[in-house]
């Protein structure tokens, strides 16, 4: 695969006049364009089949398939390619027809080299803007909650240091970690800091589709390749050309599909389902998994050659339980970016933060986000998230122990309120049983609970 995504316009130039074609193509190369030539429509379509061009420069008078028919075919087969007609046989009628068929511009021979170069550059810029707009629309549709990693713990800083270094290369990356730790976020961070940042970032969830559908999604298919394939479909590797493709949960794909991905990594080419021509792409591949791929290789469930190929650079994102000092920052970030907050300031009581930090977070950052969203919905609207706003299971597991509390020298009232709240959680809010455990009467417990309530009657512990 090529090491760097090129910024030069990729142009296919179709003209049956050999001296003119060769002279003009050489002049355009000297001006910085990447030119591939064809003598007729059939040669041009063969070029378009195997490569994604930015611009097609087409003469109207061609042997065999006419230029007008070629414009139609290119527009059908490669809609993203901008078409410029350059002809010495111009009429108002054929100009109108070719523009209706999808041509971007119509030039007549003779025209100056400067005029032609300007038209090519404008067509190239248009294609780039269309790709960027589609990419931005996909980003909006995905509605990213997190734009960047939040935290300052040593495990996170170590990972960010790796991301900073690997993003400047074109190496394949393997991101490992539990579900919900932010593997896609890490992949986006790599792409956004790389030279490919202006090109597409395509996410593929390898667990969401059956093998046949995933194969078609990744590599595309030709018309008639199978029942229901009524038109050619460009695969996500083609869509990601020049950018980055993120294969999430790559450990879930079949051995047969692994071999096809290996071929793309080795030489940057593949064939669409039902196709007979190789398609060449320039794509960086970033993979992620929560599986033990090394063990899967030993068990014969993952190709060792693919494992070594994607494991050029690998790192493991730390689970949230290993980033306890980041939890207050993450909780505040989630609250500040939640639509539930309605732009009002939100803060967490010290007791609530203690519970959040003591919890094991099996669902990691994703679970934390959901817990904060729930707490904001259930809170009293005073801008304070307290222990009572957190789920009961969280309070039970995450309540600080007496030893943890005494390490920061709390008041006697705080110790008492924490213990009472833990008992209420463990005993399902059954006050009579709590009073029995405490060795006090129901009336005394009621009085203590009332003392622990704020002016509105809402518990503040």
ChimeraX attribute file (.defattr): number of C-alpha atoms within 10 A of each C-alpha:
attribute: neighborCount
match mode: 1-to-1
recipient: residues
	/A:1	15
	/A:2	13
	/A:3	11
	/A:4	15
	/A:5	16
	/A:6	12
	/A:7	12
	/A:8	13
	/A:9	20
	/A:10	20
	/A:11	25
	/A:12	25
	/A:13	23
	/A:14	27
	/A:15	25
	/A:16	17
	/A:17	13
	/A:18	12
	/A:19	10
	/A:20	11
	/A:21	16
	/A:22	14
	/A:23	10
	/A:24	15
	/A:25	20
	/A:26	14
	/A:27	14
	/A:28	19
	/A:29	13
	/A:30	10
	/A:31	12
	/A:32	12
	/A:33	19
	/A:34	19
	/A:35	21
	/A:36	16
	/A:37	20
	/A:38	19
	/A:39	17
	/A:40	23
	/A:41	27
	/A:42	15
	/A:43	13
	/A:44	21
	/A:45	19
	/A:46	12
	/A:47	18
	/A:48	19
	/A:49	19
	/A:50	17
	/A:51	18
	/A:52	20
	/A:53	22
	/A:54	24
	/A:55	25
	/A:56	28
	/A:57	24
	/A:58	27
	/A:59	28
	/A:60	25
	/A:61	19
	/A:62	18
	/A:63	13
	/A:64	10
	/A:65	13
	/A:66	14
	/A:67	23
	/A:68	22
	/A:69	15
	/A:70	23
	/A:71	27
	/A:72	19
	/A:73	17
	/A:74	23
	/A:75	18
	/A:76	15
	/A:77	16
	/A:78	18
	/A:79	12
	/A:80	18
	/A:81	26
	/A:82	26
	/A:83	30
	/A:84	25
	/A:85	24
	/A:86	24
	/A:87	21
	/A:88	14
	/A:89	12
	/A:90	16
	/A:91	11
	/A:92	7
	/A:93	8
	/A:94	14
	/A:95	21
	/A:96	12
	/A:97	15
	/A:98	23
	/A:99	18
	/A:100	12
	/A:101	19
	/A:102	19
	/A:103	24
	/A:104	20
	/A:105	18
	/A:106	19
	/A:107	19
	/A:108	16
	/A:109	11
	/A:110	9
	/A:111	12
	/A:112	9
	/A:113	13
	/A:114	11
	/A:115	10
	/A:116	17
	/A:117	16
	/A:118	11
	/A:119	18
	/A:120	26
	/A:121	16
	/A:122	16
	/A:123	22
	/A:124	23
	/A:125	15
	/A:126	17
	/A:127	18
	/A:128	18
	/A:129	12
	/A:130	13
	/A:131	17
	/A:132	15
	/A:133	12
	/A:134	13
	/A:135	19
	/A:136	14
	/A:137	12
	/A:138	14
	/A:139	13
	/A:140	10
	/A:141	9
	/A:142	9
	/A:143	9
	/A:144	9
	/A:145	11
	/A:146	12
	/A:147	9
	/A:148	10
	/A:149	14
	/A:150	15
	/A:151	18
	/A:152	14
	/A:153	14
	/A:154	13
	/A:155	15
	/A:156	19
	/A:157	13
	/A:158	14
	/A:159	15
	/A:160	18
	/A:161	10
	/A:162	14
	/A:163	21
	/A:164	14
	/A:165	12
	/A:166	19
	/A:167	21
	/A:168	14
	/A:169	14
	/A:170	21
	/A:171	17
	/A:172	19
	/A:173	24
	/A:174	25
	/A:175	23
	/A:176	22
	/A:177	18
	/A:178	18
	/A:179	18
	/A:180	18
	/A:181	22
	/A:182	21
	/A:183	24
	/A:184	18
	/A:185	16
	/A:186	20
	/A:187	26
	/A:188	23
	/A:189	19
	/A:190	25
	/A:191	27
	/A:192	16
	/A:193	16
	/A:194	20
	/A:195	17
	/A:196	22
	/A:197	17
	/A:198	16
	/A:199	22
	/A:200	22
	/A:201	25
	/A:202	20
	/A:203	18
	/A:204	19
	/A:205	14
	/A:206	22
	/A:207	15
	/A:208	11
	/A:209	13
	/A:210	11
	/A:211	16
	/A:212	10
	/A:213	11
	/A:214	19
	/A:215	22
	/A:216	19
	/A:217	19
	/A:218	23
	/A:219	23
	/A:220	24
	/A:221	23
	/A:222	19
	/A:223	16
	/A:224	14
	/A:225	16
	/A:226	11
	/A:227	7
	/A:228	8
	/A:229	13
	/A:230	12
	/A:231	13
	/A:232	19
	/A:233	18
	/A:234	18
	/A:235	19
	/A:236	18
	/A:237	29
	/A:238	22
	/A:239	23
	/A:240	22
	/A:241	20
	/A:242	24
	/A:243	25
	/A:244	29
	/A:245	26
	/A:246	25
	/A:247	22
	/A:248	22
	/A:249	21
	/A:250	23
	/A:251	22
	/A:252	18
	/A:253	18
	/A:254	15
	/A:255	14
	/A:256	11
	/A:257	14
	/A:258	18
	/A:259	14
	/A:260	18
	/A:261	19
	/A:262	19
	/A:263	13
	/A:264	21
	/A:265	20
	/A:266	12
	/A:267	13
	/A:268	19
	/A:269	22
	/A:270	24
	/A:271	19
	/A:272	22
	/A:273	22
	/A:274	16
	/A:275	17
	/A:276	12
	/A:277	14
	/A:278	14
	/A:279	21
	/A:280	20
	/A:281	23
	/A:282	23
	/A:283	29
	/A:284	28
	/A:285	23
	/A:286	28
	/A:287	24
	/A:288	26
	/A:289	21
	/A:290	19
	/A:291	16
	/A:292	11
	/A:293	19
	/A:294	13
	/A:295	11
	/A:296	15
	/A:297	15
	/A:298	11
	/A:299	10
	/A:300	10
	/A:301	16
	/A:302	21
	/A:303	20
	/A:304	14
	/A:305	13
	/A:306	19
	/A:307	18
	/A:308	11
	/A:309	17
	/A:310	21
	/A:311	18
	/A:312	11
	/A:313	16
	/A:314	18
	/A:315	16
	/A:316	17
	/A:317	19
	/A:318	18
	/A:319	22
	/A:320	25
	/A:321	18
	/A:322	14
	/A:323	16
	/A:324	18
	/A:325	15
	/A:326	18
	/A:327	22
	/A:328	19
	/A:329	14
	/A:330	19
	/A:331	21
	/A:332	16
	/A:333	16
	/A:334	22
	/A:335	25
	/A:336	17
	/A:337	14
	/A:338	16
	/A:339	11
	/A:340	15
	/A:341	17
	/A:342	11
	/A:343	11
	/A:344	12
	/A:345	12
	/A:346	16
	/A:347	18
	/A:348	17
	/A:349	13
	/A:350	14
	/A:351	20
	/A:352	25
	/A:353	20
	/A:354	21
	/A:355	20
	/A:356	26
	/A:357	21
	/A:358	20
	/A:359	19
	/A:360	16
	/A:361	19
	/A:362	16
	/A:363	17
	/A:364	18
	/A:365	21
	/A:366	15
	/A:367	16
	/A:368	20
	/A:369	19
	/A:370	13
	/A:371	19
	/A:372	24
	/A:373	19
	/A:374	15
	/A:375	21
	/A:376	23
	/A:377	13
	/A:378	13
	/A:379	16
	/A:380	14
	/A:381	12
	/A:382	10
	/A:383	14
	/A:384	18
	/A:385	25
	/A:386	22
	/A:387	27
	/A:388	19
	/A:389	19
	/A:390	20
	/A:391	14
	/A:392	16
	/A:393	12
	/A:394	18
	/A:395	23
	/A:396	17
	/A:397	17
	/A:398	20
	/A:399	26
	/A:400	24
	/A:401	17
	/A:402	13
	/A:403	9
	/A:404	13
	/A:405	17
	/A:406	13
	/A:407	9
	/A:408	8
	/A:409	11
	/A:410	12
	/A:411	10
	/A:412	10
	/A:413	11
	/A:414	15
	/A:415	16
	/A:416	13
	/A:417	18
	/A:418	20
	/A:419	17
	/A:420	21
	/A:421	21
	/A:422	21
	/A:423	20
	/A:424	18
	/A:425	21
	/A:426	16
	/A:427	13
	/A:428	12
	/A:429	13
	/A:430	12
	/A:431	17
	/A:432	16
	/A:433	15
	/A:434	23
	/A:435	19
	/A:436	12
	/A:437	11
	/A:438	13
	/A:439	11
	/A:440	12
	/A:441	14
	/A:442	15
	/A:443	11
	/A:444	12
	/A:445	19
	/A:446	14
	/A:447	11
	/A:448	15
	/A:449	15
	/A:450	14
	/A:451	13
	/A:452	18
	/A:453	13
	/A:454	11
	/A:455	10
	/A:456	8
	/A:457	11
	/A:458	12
	/A:459	17
	/A:460	18
	/A:461	18
